[in-house]
Amino acid sequence: MKLYRFLSEDDTSAFCHKVTDALNKGWELHGSPTQAFDPVKGIMRCGQAVVKEVDGIYTPETKLGEH
């Protein structure tokens, strides 16, 4: 099955670490990163979609972060 996750974080090194961790766990980048202003926090936020092919059958209970 193919899994999809959208990672987001404030525009700090924490975002890069989150994406790097996913890549090192076998996830692959999907599309371009995004960036948007969060008016509530008054900061920029980043996002990146990642995908991963794994064995099994998808259900809504699938824990995406555990793969």
C-alpha positions as CSV (number, residue, x, y, z in Angstrom):
1,M,0.0,0.0,0.0
2,K,1.1,3.6,-0.5
3,L,1.0,5.9,2.5
4,Y,0.7,9.7,2.4
5,R,1.6,12.2,5.1
6,F,1.7,16.0,5.1
7,L,4.4,17.3,7.4
8,S,4.1,20.9,8.7
9,E,6.0,23.0,11.2
10,D,6.9,26.5,12.0
11,D,9.6,27.9,9.6
12,T,12.6,26.9,11.8
13,S,15.1,24.1,11.7
14,A,12.5,21.9,13.4
15,F,10.7,21.6,10.0
16,C,13.9,20.5,8.3
17,H,14.6,17.9,11.0
18,K,11.0,16.6,10.7
19,V,11.4,16.1,7.0
20,T,14.9,14.7,7.3
21,D,13.7,12.2,9.9
22,A,10.9,11.0,7.5
23,L,13.4,10.7,4.6
24,N,15.7,8.6,6.8
25,K,12.7,6.3,7.7
26,G,12.1,5.6,4.0
27,W,9.6,8.2,3.1
28,E,10.0,10.1,-0.2
29,L,9.2,13.7,-1.1
30,H,6.0,14.2,-3.0
31,G,5.6,17.5,-4.8
32,S,7.1,20.8,-3.8
33,P,7.3,22.2,-0.3
34,T,4.8,25.0,0.7
35,Q,5.1,28.0,2.9
36,A,2.3,30.2,4.3
37,F,1.9,32.9,6.9
38,D,0.1,31.9,10.1
39,P,-1.6,35.1,11.2
40,V,-2.6,33.7,14.6
41,K,1.1,33.0,15.6
42,G,2.5,35.8,13.4
43,I,5.0,33.4,11.8
44,M,5.7,31.5,8.6
45,R,4.8,27.8,8.5
46,C,6.3,25.2,6.1
47,G,4.7,22.0,4.7
48,Q,5.9,19.0,2.7
49,A,4.0,16.0,1.5
50,V,5.8,12.6,1.7
51,V,4.8,9.1,0.5
52,K,6.0,5.6,1.3
53,E,5.3,2.1,-0.1
54,V,4.8,-0.5,2.6
55,D,3.3,-4.0,2.9
56,G,-0.2,-4.4,4.2
57,I,-3.7,-3.2,3.6
58,Y,-4.7,0.4,4.3
59,T,-7.4,1.1,6.9
60,P,-8.3,4.4,8.6
61,E,-6.7,3.0,11.7
62,T,-3.3,2.8,10.0
63,K,-0.7,4.6,12.1
64,L,1.1,6.6,9.4
65,G,3.9,7.9,11.8
66,E,4.8,4.3,12.8
67,H,5.9,3.3,9.3
